[in-house]
Amino acid sequence: MKKVLVSLIIAFSALVMLNGCVVSEEKLTDKVTQGIVEYEQQQGNQLEVTDLKLEKSEGKNYKGVLTGKLNGKDVTYDVTVDDSGSNFDVDWELRKQ
């Protein structure tokens, strides 16, 4: 009986931890999107984000692709995120069309 109870507690803990990671990655995606949009606005551009997909590359680093419309033209950005400090660093580069 104790083994079953311990197994259920471990499974529940793992589920809670996994769910916590998903939420933080969603928040990270939202913050990265917001940061890139705000930067483009400061440059006098209008960026409408269609999608941002981030995947963990190593440690707390992520790589991804942002797609959208920049001043009405379809664009794709290559995005890298370093989330190892108290803040995260984002770099992005517009792909040549």
TORGU-120511 format. One record per residue (C-alpha): x, y, z. Coordinates in steps of 0.001 Angstrom, whole numbers, padded with zeros to 6 digits. Each point is the difference from the previous one (the first is absolute). Example, Ala and Ser with C-alpha at 12.3 -4.5 7.8 and 13.67 -1.06 7.14 Angstrom:
% TORGU-120511
- 012300/-004500/007800
- 001370/003440/-000660
***
This chain:
% TORGU-120511
- 000000/000000/000000
- 002848/002412/000830
- 001643/-000646/-003389
- -003218/000873/-001807
- -000412/003189/002026
- 003622/001051/-000581
- -000330/-000768/-003726
- -003139/002140/-000236
- 001708/002884/001805
- 003020/-000173/-002312
- -002215/-000164/-003101
- -002066/002956/001195
- 003149/002025/000791
- 001421/-000718/-003452
- -003275/001073/-001614
- -000046/003272/001965
- 003646/000729/-000887
- -000590/-000769/-003671
- -003050/002234/-000061
- 002036/002788/001626
- 002627/-000195/-002751
- -002627/000255/-002733
- -001502/003129/001538
- 003392/001679/000364
- 000869/-000798/-003629
- -003308/001544/-001086
- 000792/003114/002025
- 003485/000100/-001505
- -001461/-000220/-003502
- -002426/002842/000782
- 002763/002212/001426
- 002324/-000655/-002948
- -002782/000824/-002463
- -000860/003179/001887
- 003660/001075/000136
- 000550/-000432/-003733
- -003246/001828/-000862
- 000904/002894/002316
- 003492/000268/-001498
- -001387/000156/-003539
- -002497/002668/001091
- 002871/002087/001382
- 001661/-000308/-003412
- -003154/001355/-001656
- -001158/-003382/-001295
- -003268/-001875/000432
- 000491/-003712/000808
- -002969/-002358/000187
- 001143/-003353/001373
- -001660/-003059/-001499
- 001920/-002640/001972
- 003051/-000542/002181
- 001274/-003504/000603
- 002780/-000423/002542
- 001769/-003278/000709
- 002495/-000694/002750
- 003484/-000313/-001455
- 002232/-000521/003053
- -000283/000924/003659
- -002288/003004/000203
- 000627/001056/-003592
- -002667/-000036/-002665
- 000008/000336/-003778
- -002996/000715/-002113
- -001693/001625/-002943
- -002331/002982/000059
- -002268/000613/-002981
- -002138/003030/-000682
- -000477/003137/-002052
- 002400/002933/000195
- -001539/003120/-001514
- -002398/-002242/-001941
- 002656/-002369/-001418
- 000418/-003633/001071
- 003130/-000483/002108
- 001796/-002734/001910
- 002416/000575/002880
- 002453/-002478/001488
- -000200/000424/003781
- 002368/-001083/002782
- -000770/000391/003709
- 002341/-000359/002986
- -002099/-000442/003145
- 002868/-000855/002369
- 000078/003237/002027
- -002589/001972/001942
- -001060/001533/-003325
- 000083/-001549/-003430
- 002010/001144/-003001
- -001641/-000126/-003417
- 001718/000254/-003372
- -001831/-000129/-003284
- 000968/000342/-003620
- -002212/000648/-002991
- 000403/-002730/-002613
- 000835/001166/-003493
- -002928/-000591/-002321
***
